[in-house]
Amino acid sequence: MSELLENARWFWYQNVPGVFDLDGKAITRAEIQTYGGPDPALDDCVICQRSEWLSRVRQRDMFELHECSLAVECKKQCRVQGDEDWVHRHQNFWFSGGCDEELSTPRCLCLFRSDGKARLYPRYFSRTGDSWMAVLRRQLAQTCQVDVVQSVDSVDWSKYDLFLFMNTGDDLAFKRPPVPILMYVHDCWIGAFQKVIDRFMPECIFTPNPTMLTSNYKINDGAGVFFYPVAPSMFFSRPNLGEKQIGLLAAGSLNSHLYEPRRQLDKQLKQLPGKFTVGFTHTHGAQRNWRGGRTQDKELRFLNRWSERLGSAKFVTFASFSDKRFQPVFMKHYECLASGAVPILPDSPDLFRLGIKPMVHYIPLAKVWGDNKALASILLHYEDYRLIAVNAVQWARVNMDRMLFDGFEDMIQEVTGNRYPRRVIE
């Protein structure tokens, strides 16, 4: 670990007051929380590591001309700072890697495997259009030091305060570790989720859909179930309350039999009179192989570009699942709320947790489902509904990052018994 990285970690995790002095250039704690810290991949050259970090924080190319084996790649990284086509390269939170007992912050072991449907290990170490993983890296860096492994064989558990892994509904063969467990549950409609819960008896389950989870599964006594928003963060949101290109945009993947309501919604929208401009964008959400840059494929719009796409419409909508037991709060709920379009959203039993209100922050999809007359009336009177988009964006600006980052830290604090100080941001 380079001296710069070690000093930055000490400054961040020890809540050192003031600013970090990078050779006379000040970096604030808020800038570290937003853009991250020094890139460990550049440890072998302090000039590269310094200039890439400063370029990220300042959002402009501040590459220091020199020659080394890392300089070419470093210059590329510096050059894309401030470029909206490369916003996924504008953050780097891998500085949280490595658990030092001298630092007064929780030490977390994350089991992120390469196999299975989630493939968390390669996702964690790739900066792509995968907004959930980009947010998770930032959440972990704010709250913990992190070691990421693909197997827990030979782990010395005495080095850790907590253990985080994802329940993907498959069979995990290792024994329950002797530290508090944080179990993440996402797509809990396919797989042996109950078996994994029963095997590990976690202290904490965090999920985007607590009501859906507790209604369909038995949770062990003593386990806290935390609401965990899966949202893009305002860093990747580009609200547009101004000029619009189309009237209505229908979004959401169609790659599962569960999405039959979205196909029905598309069919309904295609029957609207020709005077309404309706767009459809059904690219699968994560697109984990996308690595940014300019592209001629206009469907490859993720992170900020995806937000811009949603906000190009006056109204934006999508439908939920066909299985009434599982009605999630999707990432699209948050993306639509932050877009600047008037959201027409499907209901969810956990939607109340956002603190949003129908006809104030969104129009319930149920109001127009199967009724193009009602939908047409709304589309014809955009100015009467525009305030809903304004309210939704205001909600996102005030609440989304607070829920994502402060909320995640609340969970870590509770699981670790509040033994460590919270991170000071300002």
N, C-alpha and C positions, 0 to 999 in steps of 0.2 A: 504494500500500500504506500503510495507516494506521500510525502510530507504535506503537500497541499490537500490531498484527500483526507488525511488524518486530521489536519487542523480544521477543515470544513466540517467534518463529522463531530468533532469536539464542540465547535461553535454551535452547531445545530442541536445536537442531542443534550448538551449541558445547559441549554437555554442561556448562553452567554449574552448579556445585554449589548445594545448598540448594533453596529454593523460589522460585517466581516471585511477586513482590509486586504484586498487583493492587489498588492503592490501599488498602493495609493488610490485604488478604485474601490468604492464602497459597494458592497452587496448586502441588501437588507434581508431580514428573516422572511418577510413577505415574498421577496423575489425567489428565495430558495423554496418556499412552499409552493410557488407557482411554477417555476422553471426547473427546479432540481439543483443538484450539486455537481461537483467535478465528475467527469466520466472516468470510471475505473479502467476502461479500455485504453486510456491514454496515459496510464501511470508511468510509462517508460520515458515520457518527455514532458517536462514541466511546462515548456513553452506551449506545446500543443494543448495540454490539459487546461492551462490558464486561458488561452485565447478562445478555445471552444466554449468554455463555461461562460466567459464574459460575453461572447457573441450571443449566446442563448439568452442571458439575462438582459442584455441591452437590445436584443432583437435586431441586430445589424452585424455585418461582417467585420470582425475585429481580429482577423487572423494576423499573427505576427510572422513576418517573412523570416524563414530559416530553413535549414535542411536537416531532415532526420527521416527515419524509416516510416514515421507516422504522419509526416507533414502533408502528403498528398490527400490522404483520407480526411485529415483534420481540416484542411482548407475546404473540402467539399462540405463538411458539416457546418463550418462557419458561413459559407456562402449562402446556404439555404435559410439562414435565420432572417425572420421578417418576411419571408416569402410564403404567401397564403397557400401555395400548392404543396408546401412541405411542413404543415403545422404539426404533424405527428413527430417531427424531428426537433421541435422547439422545447421539448421537455426531456429530462433524463433523471430518473430517480434510482438508478442502480447504485448510487452512493450509499444507500441503506444496507447494502450487502456486507455481511460479516458481523458477528456478535462479539462485542468487547465488554467484559465484565466491569471495566472501569467507567463505562458510560451509564449514566443514570436514566435508562430507558428500557422498556421491555425487550427481551430477547425472544424472537419468534422463529420457530422452525416451520417452514411451509413445505408440505409434500405436494409438489406439482409434477405429475407424471407426463411422460411423452405419449403413452398409449391411451386407449380409451377414447370416448367421443369428445372429451373436453380438451385434451392435449395441452394442458396448462404450462408445461415446462417450456416448449418452444415458443408459446405465446408470450410468456413472461419475459423472455430474452430477445424478443423481436419488437421493433417499433413499426407498427403497421396501422391499418385503419380499424383496428380492434379497440374500440373506445372503452369497453368495460375493463380490459386489461390495463390500458393506459391510466384509467382512474384508480384501479386497484394498486398499481405500483406507487401512485402518489399517496394513497391512503396509508399504505404500509410504511412508506418513508416518513410520513408525519408522525406516526405513532410508535414505530418499532425499529429495532435493528433486525435484519432478516437473513436467515440462511435458507436457501432453496435447494431441495434435494428431490431426486426421483425415487429414492428408496430410503426407508428408515432403518435398514439393516446397519448394525454397528453404531447407531447414534448414541452419543453420551447425553442422556436427557438432563443431567445435572446442569448443563450449560444453558438451558432454556426455561423460560417462564410460561410459555404456551405453545400449542401445536395447532396449526391451521391446515385443514385439507378440505377438499370438495367431495361431497357425497354424490356420486354420479350413478348410483343404483347398481354398481357391480360389486364383486366380492373382493374385499381387501383382507389379505391373509395375515397381516401382522397383528401382534398383541397390542392391547390398549396401552398407551404410554402413561407414565406416572406424572403427567403435567396436565393442566386444564386444556380441554379440546375446544376449538372453534371449528364447527362444521358448517360449511356453506352448502345450501341446497337451492338449486335453480330449477331445472326442468323436472319436477317431481311427478310427472305423469307417466314416465316410462322407466322401468327398472326396479330393482329390489331395494328401494330406499328404506323401508321399514327394517329390513335385515341389517343394514349398516348402522342405523340408529340404535337398534337393540344391542349390537355387538360392541359399540364404542361408548354408549351412554354419555354423550357430550355435555359439558357444562354450558355450552352456548351453541345455539343454531341460529345462523343469520341467513335471511332469505328475503327476496323481493315480495314474497306473498305469504305472510304469516298465517292469515286466515285460511287460505287454501291448504297450507301444510297441516295446521292443527285440526282441520276438519276431516282430513283424509288419512292422517297417520297418528299413531300413539307416541307421544313425546315422553321420554323418561322423566321421572320426578326430579325436581331440582334444576332442570335445564331451562335456561333463559332463551326465549325465542325473540330475536331482534329483527325489527324491520330494517331491511338493507336496500335502499333505493339503487336500482341499476339505471344510472342516468349518465349523460355524456359530460357533465360539468359545463360551466359557462365558458371555460377555456376553448371548448370546441363548438360553442353555439354562436350563431351570427343572426340575431333577431332582425327581421326586416318588417318594419311597420310602414314602409313607404310604397313605392311603385311596385305593381304586381304584373306578372306575365300571363297567368292563367286564373281561371275562376276557382276551380276545385282540383285538388290533387289527392288521389287514392294511393296509399302506401302500404307496405307490409309484405313480407315473404309469403309465397304460395307453395313452399316446398314440403308441405306435410298434409296428410289427410285431415288433420285437425283444423286446417285453415279453410274449410269449406265455406264458412260465412264470408270470408273475403272474396271468394269467387262469386258468391251470391251478390255481394255488394257491387262488385265490378259489373255484373250483369245488369243490376239496377241502374247504375250510373250511365252505362252505355245506352240506356233507353231515354235519357234526358233529351229534351229538344236540342237541335243543333246550335241554337243561339248561346248555349253554355259551353265554355271551353273547359274540358275535363282532361286531366293527365293521369297516367298510371305509372307507378314506379315500384316494381316488385323484386328488386335485387335483394338477395339474402343479406341480412344485417351486418354480420361480422366481417365477411370477406377477408379472412385472416391472411390471405396471400398477397393482399394489395400493399404496396410499399411506397405509394405516393408519386409525386411528380406529375407533370402534365400528361394528359391522355386525351385521345380523340373519342374514347368511349364515354359518353356523357352519363351512362348509368353508373360508372365507377366514381361516385361522389360520396365521400365518407367524411366523418368528423365535421369540420367547418363547411366543406362543400356540400355535404348532405344537409346540414342546417340551412344553407343558402337555398338549396333546392326546395325544401319544405316551405321556406319563407317566400318563395317566388309566387305562391298561390294566395288567393284571398282566403280560401278555406282549405283545410287539410283533414283527411279522415282515414280510418282503417277499422277493420272489424276484428273480433277476438276469436276464440276457439269454439268448436262445435260441442265439445264436452263441457256440460254445464258445471261439472265439479271443479273444473280448472279454468278460471277466468283471471289471468294474471294482470298485474300492472306491468306493462311492457316498457322497454326503453323508449319505444315510440310515443308513449304518453308524455314523457318528459321532453323528448325531442320536439314534438308538436307544440307543447306549451311554450317552449323557448324560441320557436321559429318566427313568430310574428304573423303567422297565418291564424285565422280563427279555427281553433281545434274542434272537430266533431268527433268525440271519443266514445269508445265502448266502455261499459261499466265494469267495475271489479269490486269485490267485497273489501279490498284493501285501499281503494282509491281515496277513502276518507282520511287516510294517514297523511296525505299530502296537504290537507287543509284547503283544498280547492272546492269551489261551489259551482253546481250546474247553472248555466246562463249568466254566470259572473266570470268564470275562467274558461269555460268550455260549453259546448252544446252537446247534450247527450245524444249519442247515435240512435238511441231508441226513438227519439222524436221524429226521425226521418226514415227509419228502417222500413223498407218496402213501400214507402210513400213518396213518390217523386213529386207529387203536388206540393207537399209540405216542404220538401227539399228545394224545389224550384222557387218557392216563395222566399226562403231564406237566401238563396243565391242571388235573387233579384234585389235584395235590400242589404247589400254588404255594409253600407255606411251605418245602418241601424245596429249591426252586430260587430262593427270594428272595435268598439270599446272592449269587447271580450278578449280580442287579441292583445290589446294594450294591457289589460289586467293579467293575462296569462304570462306575458313577458315580464311584467313587474314581479309577479310571483316567482318566476324562475330566477330573476336577478337577486331577489332577497333571500330565497330559500334553498335553491338547488345545491350550491356549494356548501352551505351550512349543514344540510342534511347529509351530504356525501362525506365530508371530512370531519366536521365536529361530531357527527353522529357515529362515524366509525371509531373515533377516539373515545367516545363515551363507552362503546362496547368493550374496547380494549382495557379501559380503566376499570370497568366493573369486573371483568374476568381476572385481572391481575390484582384485585383488591385495593386499587388506588395507591399502590406502593410507590409508584413513580410519578413525578410531576408531569402535568400536561405540557404539550409543546407550546412555547411562546412564539407567536407569529409576528406580531408587530414589534 
